[in-house]
Amino acid sequence: MVLFPKDDFIDLGDRVHLASGGQPPLLKIHRNAFEAFARDKSTGMAGYDRHWQVCDEVRSLLSHRINLHAGDIALLGNASEGIARVVSSFDWQHGDNVVVSALDYASGKFSFLQLEETGVEVRLVKSNENFIGSDALIAACDAKTRIVYVSQVNAHTGQKLDLAPLSQALRRRGIALLVDASHALGVVPLDGQLCDFMVSSTYKFLLGSHMGILAWNREAWPQFEPKQVGWHSAIPGTDPGTYELLPDGRRAELGNANHLEVYILHASLRYLATTSEATLERYIAELSIVLFRGLQAFGLDILTPEDPECRGPNISFRHPNPRMFADLAAREDILLWGDSGRVRASLHGFVSEADIARFLDWFEFNFERLRMSG
């Protein structure tokens, strides 16, 4: 039994695809999206208007998924661009600090680490046995903390963070919360009201192609003025030679959206909307238990928390040669993600228990070879 039929996807066939945290397959309906974009692109101004109409439809679909206003969702080139927009919107002062999980993805860490040149302290919260909870992040904050950056699901360990206590504590103290939902959005519910800013890539669990989104909780954090400005993010001011930023999240969009990618995301979101988020989350949680127990039986150094409530769609374990591991599995049509000292297996609606059993059987058969190669 599988939630999303494999036949819905391009060239998935009987392949065991456990690499959605890096790159999932595209849907067959994306071919229709390509064609729709091409047809519209050929019709001049009318087609260009249709491009922006599809953008608005995508914002609306995302709005229902993340519980934020459609107009406050910006369609960008990638999630890193969204992080940069947020960082640029703060009036940083010498002595300010930001709090970041030490295990978090490079895009966020690097964006904040560059601020050290201006006298801003970056507090990297270290993990406790690969786990970083809300309490540790809150404890790292003080009166000079301006923002906390975390991932809802950690790309390295697969830990899922409960955002509610973190959000409540930071909001009481006037500290902004920036959440990267790249490894959650699409399969793990997200209440955008808990965030001040949210970014996500769209080519992972949202089943789209390579672009990013930035959502701004305008009611919770009204002061958002990115330093970068373009023709699409502002309008001419009342006085010559002046401009005014758009009043909503589109102020983060400097120019044209990546319209082809938006058409693809539009098809993905409509496909995902045919299954409730609760159903998909429950399905992946059940698969996660099977996969975790199977990997645990090999005595691996598993980075992902054992508590199912603290797991998202990824399960990771350490390996000294993760790319070799992934390459060997790929020869048997078993796709994993191997880098940064760990192998990561990702679950989605097109993965079945039979897929997991096939992966575990292959692992058991090749266990000594993989261990010795490592």
Secondary structure, 3 states (H helix, E strand, C coil): CCCCCHHHECCCCCCEECCCCCCCCCECHHHHHHHHHHHHHCCHHHHHHHHHHHHHHHHHHHHHHHCCCHHHEEEECCHHHHHHHHHHCCCCCCCCEEEEECCCCHHHHHHHHHHHHHCCEEEEECCECCECCHHHHHHCCCCCEEEEEEECECCCCCEECCHHHHHHHHHHHCCEEEEECCCCCCCCCCCHHHCCEEEEECCCCCCCCCCEEEEECCCCCCCCCCCCCCCCCEEECCCCCCEEECCCHHHHCCCCCCHHHHHHHHHHHHHHCCCCHHHHHHHHHHHHHHHHHHHHCCCCCECCCCCHHHECCEEEEECCCHHHHHHHHHCCCEECEEECCEEEEECCCCCCHHHHHHHHHHHHHCHHHHHHHC
